[in-house]
Amino acid sequence: MNYKAPRGTHDIFRINASRMSWLEQKAKVIFNRHGFEEVRTPAFEDAALFMRSIGQTTDIVEKEMYIFEDRKKRKLALRPEGTASLVRAFIEHRMDVSMPAGRFFYMGEMFRYERPQAGRYRQFHQIGAEFFGSSSPAADAEIIILAQDLLSSVGINKMNIYINSLGCEKCRPFFREALVKYLDSVRDLCEDCLRRLEKNPLRVLDCKTDSNKFTEVPRMSDYLCDCCKDNFNLTQSLLKSDGCNYTVDERLVRGLDYYTKTVFEIRSDAVGSQDALAAGGRYDNLIGELGGQDTPAVGFALGSERVLLAAQKTGFFDSFQESEKIFIAVADQELFSEAFSFALKAMRNGLKGNKNISVFGPVNGKSLTSQLKFADKIKAVKTIVFARTEFEDGKFLVKNMKDKTQTKVLISEF
């Protein structure tokens, strides 16, 4: 029987694995400069954690979560996103008490049952950052700029940043009332919209089916309280001071219920119509709602596969090189120990003038012809051959595996 990876999953290897690791290392460097520390959470959690934090009427909870029961009939879920898990860890380890101001980042696999498409999978990778303990609009601006800088660092310079304010628990009910009144007048809403209209009317604005019907939808900006209005204005002022170009999109609500005040998306047309690469916002009530001390928070996440796809389409990886494969061969098996020692030194330290190498060999008990064939199979760029005559002169043969030319080189030069 031939087994294949389940639909919506993919194997990451060779150049793609190198690029994924490179992106994660790039993110770690940038996060560390901003004072963020890494947190790793379990791949599955109590399903109720996501249902309560993300929201019962979101697409993630209604359609996309992988939920299962363990042997003790406990309902668990593969994590569909990273924020809820990190907030749970923050509360469980009492960091909300011991260090209520904290900066954290995460990276790892997430799981959602959705239709696979370019750069979007059912098992995918996310990189995200969360800033706990600051209610200042400066934190909002920093998170948006952090996401922008991370995308720019991988060559994605043509991006559109959209921001909006969802208000707070004081002013949002007035907008909700006006929105419900308006939506009641819109005819032929889809089933999802009708259901959301009863439970969470703001989610109706996120509908892809009926969005063209909302021509005169009320604007949240008309209902913001003075505090929310001042916060949103200061966030915009700080973004402008950094030269960050953005657009206010009053229909932007994001797909998760925990957001309050500032939300944002960063989009690029490099990956087609489903163009969101990074997104996030403020969620000041979530930590308190999940049982912790009331702690303001703001964060973002990006999809690694989509970001790498966008970077590739911009041509950023055209000069991205895998490490050169170097094969160590022995023409005389009596030199195997010397070749083995040389290979280990090269693996540990690289070769003189070239640290970006992968070293293979030597292979014991094989003819030189067989060794060279193996070097071709692994696509080695060069083969270093230990031969008795040359070795006694302090040299070895270096064979170019592309044009099959070879030269004698002093061992000391390597």
C-alpha positions as a printed Julia matrix, in Angstrom:
414×3 Matrix{Float64}:
   0.0    0.0     0.0
   1.3    3.44   -0.93
   0.85   5.99    1.87
   0.62   9.7     1.19
   0.54  12.75    3.42
  -3.08  13.58    4.37
  -4.8   16.23    2.27
  -3.91  19.7     3.49
  -0.54  18.65    4.94
   2.86  18.77    3.3
   6.39  17.54    3.79
   9.03  20.24    4.15
  12.51  19.23    3.01
  15.64  20.37    1.18
  15.53  24.0     0.09
  12.06  24.56    1.6
  13.2   23.27    4.99
  16.23  25.55    4.79
  14.0   28.52    4.02
  11.61  27.7     6.86
  14.5   27.46    9.34
  15.98  30.67    7.95
  12.66  32.53    8.41
  12.35  31.32   12.0
  15.93  32.34   12.79
  15.33  35.74   11.19
  12.21  36.17   13.35
  14.1   35.2    16.51
  16.76  37.84   15.85
  14.16  40.58   15.3
  12.06  39.51   18.31
  15.13  39.45   20.56
  15.98  43.01   19.53
  12.52  44.07   20.69
  12.9   42.23   23.99
  10.56  39.3    23.26
  11.34  35.87   24.76
  10.27  32.52   23.35
   7.48  30.34   24.76
   6.64  26.85   23.47
   3.17  25.51   24.22
   1.59  22.05   23.65
   0.23  21.15   20.22
  -3.15  20.32   21.81
  -5.16  21.92   24.61
  -8.52  21.64   26.32
 -10.99  22.36   23.52
 -12.92  24.72   25.78
  -9.92  27.06   25.88
 -10.25  27.84   22.18
 -14.06  27.87   22.2
 -14.13  30.44   24.97
 -11.3   32.66   23.74
 -11.78  32.56   19.97
 -15.58  32.59   20.07
 -18.36  30.06   19.43
 -19.52  31.81   16.23
 -16.12  32.09   14.53
 -15.29  29.99   11.49
 -12.42  28.42   13.42
 -14.66  27.01   16.16
 -17.68  26.28   13.98
 -15.91  24.65   11.03
 -12.15  24.31   11.37
 -11.03  22.96   14.77
  -9.71  19.43   15.06
 -11.49  18.16   18.2
 -11.02  14.7    19.67
 -11.52  12.77   22.91
  -8.67  11.07   24.73
  -9.0    7.74   26.53
 -10.56   9.42   29.55
 -13.18  11.12   27.37
 -11.65  14.57   27.82
 -12.41  16.84   24.87
  -9.16  18.19   23.41
  -8.3   20.21   20.31
  -5.23  20.64   18.18
  -4.31  24.3    18.55
  -5.74  26.38   15.68
  -3.82  29.52   16.7
  -1.16  30.56   19.2
  -2.55  33.41   21.3
  -4.99  31.41   23.45
  -2.33  28.84   24.33
   0.19  31.51   25.27
  -2.37  33.34   27.41
  -3.21  30.04   29.14
   0.49  29.5    29.92
   0.83  33.11   31.11
  -2.0   32.56   33.61
  -1.14  28.99   34.63
   2.42  29.91   35.6
   1.17  33.05   37.41
   3.16  35.37   35.2
   0.14  37.66   35.27
   1.04  38.24   38.94
   4.84  37.89   39.0
   5.57  39.74   35.74
   2.39  41.42   34.46
   4.4   43.24   31.77
   5.91  40.7    29.41
   6.88  40.24   25.77
   6.7   36.75   24.31
   6.93  35.08   20.91
   6.08  31.63   19.62
   6.5   29.57   16.47
   5.17  26.16   15.56
   2.48  24.05   13.92
  -1.21  25.01   13.97
  -4.16  22.99   12.69
  -7.35  24.07   10.93
  -9.71  22.08    8.75
 -10.12  24.41    5.79
  -9.88  24.15    2.02
  -6.22  23.85    1.02
  -4.96  26.49   -1.38
  -1.75  28.32   -2.25
   0.27  28.7     0.93
  -2.65  27.57    3.13
  -2.68  24.12    4.71
  -4.56  22.18    7.37
  -1.32  21.75    9.25
   0.65  24.95    8.91
   3.24  27.02   10.73
   2.73  30.3    12.54
   5.11  32.84   14.0
   3.6   35.27   16.48
   4.35  37.8    19.2
   2.32  38.95   22.21
   2.89  42.12   24.27
   1.28  41.83   27.72
   0.84  44.59   30.28
   0.69  47.78   28.23
  -2.52  49.63   27.33
  -0.55  52.34   25.53
  -1.18  52.9    21.81
   2.62  52.77   21.54
   2.35  49.0    22.06
  -0.18  48.78   19.2
   2.1   50.76   16.91
   5.17  48.72   17.87
   3.41  45.42   17.16
   2.27  46.62   13.73
   5.75  47.92   12.9
   7.31  44.7    14.21
   5.15  42.65   11.82
   5.98  45.02    8.97
   9.73  44.83    9.69
   9.66  41.04    9.79
   7.96  40.88    6.39
  10.35  43.48    4.96
  13.32  41.44    6.18
  12.33  38.64    3.78
  11.96  40.93    0.78
   8.21  41.65    1.0
   8.25  45.41    0.57
   5.05  45.8    -1.46
   2.48  45.33    1.27
  -0.71  47.05    2.33
  -1.41  47.64    6.02
  -5.07  47.97    7.02
  -6.1   49.07   10.51
  -9.35  49.69   12.35
 -10.68  50.2    15.87
 -13.4   47.91   17.2
 -14.0   50.09   20.24
 -14.37  48.82   23.8
 -17.11  47.37   25.99
 -18.41  50.9    26.62
 -18.87  52.13   23.05
 -19.18  48.92   21.03
 -22.77  48.15   22.22
 -23.98  51.38   20.58
 -22.34  50.4    17.31
 -23.72  46.88   17.67
 -27.25  48.23   18.06
 -26.89  50.41   14.96
 -25.35  47.55   12.99
 -28.15  45.12   13.88
 -30.75  47.68   12.85
 -28.99  48.14    9.52
 -28.48  44.42    8.87
 -32.15  43.73    9.58
 -32.88  45.84    6.5
 -30.51  43.89    4.23
 -32.35  41.21    2.28
 -31.3   37.63    1.53
 -28.43  37.29    3.97
 -26.63  33.96    3.81
 -27.13  31.34    6.54
 -23.82  32.18    8.23
 -24.77  35.87    8.41
 -28.21  35.12    9.84
 -26.68  32.96   12.55
 -23.98  35.51   13.37
 -26.54  38.29   13.42
 -28.11  36.61   16.46
 -24.86  35.95   18.36
 -22.13  38.29   17.11
 -23.26  40.88   14.54
 -19.74  42.28   13.99
 -18.75  38.94   12.46
 -21.27  39.56    9.68
 -18.93  42.22    8.3
 -16.31  39.49    7.82
 -18.57  37.54    5.45
 -17.1   36.94    1.99
 -20.48  36.01    0.47
 -22.56  39.06    1.38
 -19.93  41.79    1.69
 -21.07  43.46   -1.54
 -24.52  44.03   -0.01
 -23.24  46.19    2.84
 -23.14  49.47    0.94
 -24.35  51.76    3.72
 -23.13  49.91    6.79
 -22.66  52.11    9.91
 -19.1   53.18   10.68
 -17.51  52.2    13.98
 -15.6   55.5    14.02
 -18.92  57.33   14.52
 -19.52  55.43   17.76
 -16.07  55.34   19.38
 -15.89  56.79   22.88
 -13.39  59.57   23.5
 -10.85  57.15   25.02
 -10.96  54.73   22.08
 -10.89  57.62   19.62
  -7.83  59.14   21.31
  -6.06  55.77   21.41
  -6.72  55.09   17.75
  -5.6   58.58   16.74
  -2.37  58.24   18.72
  -1.7   54.81   17.19
  -2.02  56.36   13.74
   0.2   59.3    14.71
   2.94  56.92   15.9
   2.71  54.86   12.73
   3.04  58.02   10.64
   6.05  59.17   12.66
   7.83  55.96   11.66
   6.89  56.39    8.0
   4.52  53.42    8.13
   1.92  53.63    5.35
  -1.5   52.29    6.27
  -5.18  52.49    5.33
  -8.11  52.68    7.75
 -10.57  49.93    6.79
 -13.77  50.27    8.83
 -15.01  46.84    7.77
 -11.97  45.11    9.2
 -13.16  43.09   12.2
 -10.82  40.05   12.16
 -12.14  36.53   12.66
 -11.63  36.15   16.41
 -13.95  37.38   19.15
 -11.33  38.42   21.68
 -10.19  41.56   19.85
 -10.88  45.04   21.22
  -9.82  48.47   19.96
  -6.99  48.28   17.39
  -6.99  45.46   14.81
  -4.87  45.19   11.68
  -4.02  43.07    8.66
  -0.98  43.18    6.38
  -1.79  42.02    2.86
   0.15  41.36   -0.32
  -1.08  40.37   -3.75
   1.94  38.07   -4.18
  -0.08  35.03   -3.06
  -3.37  35.72   -4.88
  -6.78  36.76   -3.67
  -6.39  35.28   -0.17
  -3.73  37.86    0.51
  -3.39  38.27    4.3
   0.17  37.51    5.42
   0.06  38.81    9.0
  -2.68  40.06   11.29
  -3.43  40.88   14.88
  -4.66  43.48   17.3
  -5.44  44.35   20.89
  -7.27  42.0    23.27
  -7.4   43.72   26.66
 -10.09  41.47   28.19
  -8.92  37.97   27.26
  -6.48  37.33   30.12
  -9.09  38.37   32.69
 -11.82  36.34   30.98
  -9.65  33.2    31.12
  -9.12  33.57   34.87
  -6.03  35.73   35.13
  -5.45  39.23   36.47
  -6.89  41.91   34.18
  -3.98  42.57   31.82
  -4.03  44.59   28.59
  -2.44  42.83   25.61
  -1.74  43.19   21.9
  -0.15  40.82   19.41
   0.09  39.46   15.89
   0.76  36.26   13.97
   1.9   35.43   10.45
   1.58  32.26    8.39
   5.07  30.99    7.62
   4.15  29.1     4.44
   2.3   32.1     2.99
   5.12  34.48    3.85
   7.71  32.19    2.24
   5.52  31.83   -0.86
   5.18  35.6    -1.12
   8.93  36.07   -0.65
   9.62  33.51   -3.35
   7.28  35.24   -5.81
   9.04  38.55   -5.22
  12.3   36.9    -6.3
  13.84  37.24   -2.85
  15.08  33.65   -2.84
  16.57  33.71   -6.35
  20.03  34.0    -4.81
  19.22  31.87   -1.77
  21.71  29.03   -1.76
  21.64  25.73   -0.01
  24.93  24.72    1.54
  27.45  23.25   -0.9
  27.69  19.49   -0.63
  31.26  18.26   -0.33
  32.0   14.53   -0.54
  35.09  12.98    1.02
  36.39   9.96   -0.9
  39.34   7.61   -0.4
  41.28   6.1    -3.27
  43.38   4.13   -0.81
  41.48   2.56    2.1
  44.59   2.83    4.28
  43.88   6.57    4.37
  40.32   6.08    5.66
  41.14   7.22    9.22
  42.84  10.38    7.94
  39.91  11.08    5.62
  37.44  10.48    8.46
  39.31  12.9    10.76
  39.43  15.53    8.01
  35.69  15.13    7.37
  34.9   15.68   11.05
  37.03  18.84   11.16
  35.25  20.15    8.05
  31.83  19.36    9.58
  32.73  21.24   12.75
  34.56  24.23   11.3
  33.75  24.44    7.59
  36.43  24.72    4.98
  38.77  27.66    4.73
  36.94  30.47    2.95
  33.6   28.61    2.91
  31.57  27.91    6.05
  28.33  27.19    4.14
  29.01  23.53    3.37
  27.55  20.09    4.04
  30.08  17.29    4.3
  29.4   13.65    3.37
  31.68  10.63    3.63
  34.05   8.95    3.62
  32.51   5.56    2.76
  34.37   2.47    3.89
  34.99  -0.53    1.63
  33.75   0.97   -1.65
  35.75   1.44   -4.83
  36.59   4.99   -5.85
  34.29   4.62   -8.86
  31.38   3.67   -6.58
  32.18   6.57   -4.27
  32.15   9.05   -7.14
  28.81   7.68   -8.35
  27.43   8.2    -4.86
  28.79  11.77   -4.88
  26.82  12.38   -8.1
  23.65  10.95   -6.55
  23.77  13.32   -3.6
  24.57  16.2    -6.0
  27.93  16.98   -4.43
  29.59  20.08   -5.89
  33.1   18.81   -5.22
  34.73  15.59   -4.1
  37.92  15.63   -2.07
  39.89  12.46   -2.8
  42.49  11.07   -0.43
  45.05   9.28   -2.61
  48.4    7.85   -1.4
  50.78   9.69   -3.74
  49.2   13.11   -3.29
  48.71  12.62    0.46
  52.4   11.92    0.97
  53.08  15.29   -0.7
  50.66  17.02    1.69
  47.97  17.29   -0.97
  44.7   15.74   -2.06
  42.72  15.74   -5.25
  39.72  18.05   -5.59
  37.3   16.9    -8.26
  34.7   19.28   -9.7
  31.61  17.09  -10.05
  30.03  19.28  -12.74
  32.8   19.45  -15.33
  34.73  16.44  -13.94
  38.0   18.37  -13.82
  40.34  17.8   -10.91
  43.25  19.63   -9.33
  45.85  18.92   -6.67
  45.48  21.16   -3.65
  47.61  21.5    -0.54
  45.79  20.14    2.48
  46.95  23.19    4.46
  44.93  25.44    2.13
  41.75  23.88    3.48
